[in-house]
Amino acid sequence: MIDKGKDDGRFTQEERRRPGFGNVYITYFDGQTPLAQPPAPPTRVFARAADIFLSTSRNNGTTYESRVKVNDDPGDTSHVFPSVQVNKRSQVFVTWIDRRVDRPANRLNDTYGDISNNQGRMFGGDVRITDVSTDWFTREDARPDYGDYNSSEVINFETFVSIWADGRFPEGSGQVTPPPNPPRRRATPDTLFAIFDDGSGGDDDDDN
């Protein structure tokens, strides 16, 4: 994502002078487990610990500063599929899939978001966006699957929106962690969205 001010096709002198204008932001998730590590029995799968990072270039993509960790929890659960947006006030929004509420099993997913008010140098407190935790043990024919639908957007050059897929429908189908190797259920990845509210009331402080 590139900070293009109002992103309306017209770059005013006021926009060009604003701190952050022209910055390039890249978000990604970085696994904590080396790929060479063999799967551990009895699950026979790789550990899925991962964190969300943001890299920022302030010179048209020529070089990037040291990456900044976005998720603020210190655990070893999965944080994946991030998306980044920037608004006309140079606020940077990152949203992603997060499993911190299911630390023992690392199966139940929620969507989280966070905002940086200083052009990606630091983030405030993570905000849980979803009100229901769901897993990915759903219909086998539901493809593309979770993550393929994840995105974000900006409304009126200012308000952030998070877009994701989860398995909450039909109700109750994706809220309980199943036993190992469960049968596929009726739930389907449905696409949802939410307008992000970090509770800061529009402050321009460095934290939320």
Secondary structure, 3 states (H helix, E strand, C coil): CECCCCCCCCCCHHHHHCCCCCCEEEEEEEECCCCCCCCECCCCECCCCEEEEEEEECCCCCCCCCCEECCCCCCCCCEEEEEEEECCCCCEEEEEEECHHHCCCCCCEEEEEEEECCCCCCCCCCEECCCCCECCCCCCCCCCCCCCCCEEEEECCCEEEEEEEECCCCCCCCCCCCCCCCCCCCCCCEEEEEECCCCCCCCCCCCC
